[in-house]
Amino acid sequence: MTPAVKRLKKEKIPHTLHSYDHDSTVKSFGREAVEKLTLSAHRTFKTLVVLCDNTELAVAVLPVSQQLDLKSFAKLMKVKKADMAAPGQVERTTGYLVGGVSPIGQKKSLRTIIDASARSFDTIFVSGGKRGLQIELSPKDLLALTRGEVNHIGR
């Protein structure tokens, strides 16, 4: 059981787990989840860790169908520059392996911004904390669990 699943159970948050056999040769983890679970790429969200001004980490949660708009993200964070964090830094900070980073149950609580498109759905899918595991839950519950904020961050 991953820290994300433990947190959901502890908080008694309604959710459904969806698992699939992860292919270790795959590099697009979100696309793999979409294909193997036959989900919508608009309703399946990836978790990205962003380095702001080379000092602060933040989390972006956006649909697999979109790319993170780093300039918009930097503006939201009120910093000059935003880049993707290095895999080692992501893993040390979140406690999850890249490709299995969940926005829930991270080792260190980071500012989290969830793309506004999440509000279009009753439930969305996010990583369950390991490759091959997705959690289906309401966007409202995800916001509460992450103390996140909603904004347009994808393009």
C-alpha positions in Angstrom: 0.0 0.0 0.0 1.4 3.4 -1.1 1.5 6.5 1.1 -1.3 7.9 -1.2 -3.6 5.0 -0.6 -2.9 5.0 3.1 -3.8 8.7 3.3 -7.0 8.2 1.4 -8.0 5.3 3.7 -7.0 7.3 6.9 -9.1 10.3 5.8 -11.9 8.0 4.6 -12.0 9.7 1.2 -14.1 7.8 -1.4 -11.8 6.5 -4.1 -11.3 3.6 -6.5 -8.0 2.0 -7.3 -7.2 0.9 -10.9 -4.1 -1.2 -11.5 -2.4 -2.4 -14.7 0.9 -4.1 -15.6 3.5 -1.4 -16.1 5.9 -1.9 -19.1 9.4 -0.9 -17.9 10.3 0.2 -21.5 7.6 2.9 -21.5 8.7 6.5 -21.0 5.3 8.3 -21.1 3.7 7.0 -17.9 0.5 8.9 -18.2 -0.1 7.8 -21.7 0.5 4.2 -20.6 -2.2 4.5 -17.9 -4.6 6.0 -20.4 -4.0 3.2 -22.9 -3.9 0.2 -20.6 -7.0 1.3 -18.5 -8.8 2.7 -21.6 -9.3 6.1 -20.0 -9.7 9.6 -21.4 -6.4 11.6 -21.6 -8.4 14.6 -20.5 -9.6 13.0 -17.3 -6.3 11.3 -16.4 -4.0 13.7 -14.7 -0.2 13.6 -14.4 1.8 14.9 -11.5 4.8 17.0 -12.3 7.3 18.5 -9.9 8.6 21.9 -10.9 11.7 23.8 -9.8 11.0 27.5 -9.4 13.9 30.0 -9.5 16.2 27.1 -8.8 15.1 27.2 -5.1 11.5 26.1 -4.5 9.7 23.0 -5.6 6.0 23.0 -6.5 3.6 20.4 -7.9 1.6 20.7 -11.1 -1.3 18.4 -11.7 -2.7 18.5 -15.3 -4.3 16.2 -17.9 -2.1 13.8 -19.8 -3.5 15.4 -22.9 -1.8 18.7 -22.1 1.7 20.1 -21.6 2.6 22.2 -18.7 2.9 25.9 -19.6 6.1 26.7 -17.6 5.8 30.4 -18.2 2.2 30.5 -16.9 3.3 28.3 -14.0 6.2 30.7 -13.1 3.8 33.6 -13.2 1.4 31.9 -10.8 4.3 31.0 -8.5 5.5 34.7 -8.7 8.9 33.6 -9.8 11.0 34.5 -12.9 11.7 30.9 -14.1 10.2 27.5 -13.8 11.8 24.2 -15.0 11.1 20.6 -14.5 12.8 19.3 -11.4 15.6 16.7 -11.7 14.4 13.1 -11.2 16.6 12.5 -8.2 15.3 15.7 -6.5 11.7 14.6 -7.3 12.2 11.2 -5.7 14.0 12.6 -2.6 11.3 15.2 -2.0 8.2 13.3 -2.8 9.2 9.8 -1.7 7.9 8.4 -5.0 9.7 7.2 -8.1 9.3 9.3 -11.3 6.4 7.8 -13.3 4.6 7.0 -10.0 4.5 10.4 -8.3 1.2 10.9 -6.7 0.0 14.4 -5.7 -1.3 12.7 -2.5 0.9 11.5 0.4 4.2 13.1 -0.6 7.0 13.1 1.9 7.2 16.9 1.9 4.1 19.0 1.4 4.6 21.2 -1.7 2.4 24.0 -3.1 0.1 22.2 -5.6 -1.7 23.7 -8.5 -4.3 21.6 -10.3 -5.4 22.5 -13.8 -8.9 24.1 -13.9 -10.1 21.4 -16.3 -10.3 19.0 -13.4 -13.5 20.8 -12.4 -15.2 19.5 -15.5 -15.4 16.0 -14.2 -17.1 14.2 -11.3 -14.0 12.1 -10.8 -10.4 12.2 -12.2 -7.5 9.8 -12.2 -4.1 10.5 -10.6 -1.1 8.3 -9.9 -1.6 6.0 -7.0 2.1 6.4 -5.9 3.7 3.7 -8.0 3.9 2.9 -11.7 0.9 0.8 -12.7 -1.6 2.2 -10.2 -4.1 5.0 -10.6 -6.5 6.5 -8.1 -10.0 7.7 -9.2 -11.4 10.4 -6.9 -13.3 13.6 -7.0 -11.3 16.8 -7.9 -12.8 18.4 -4.8 -11.3 15.7 -2.6 -7.9 16.0 -4.4 -8.0 19.8 -3.7 -8.7 19.2 0.0 -6.0 16.5 0.4 -3.3 18.5 -1.3 -4.4 21.9 0.0 -4.2 22.7 -3.7 -5.3 25.6 -5.8 -7.0 25.6 -9.2 -5.7 27.5 -12.2 -5.1 27.1 -16.0 -1.6 25.6 -16.2 -1.8 23.4 -19.3 -1.7 24.1 -23.0 
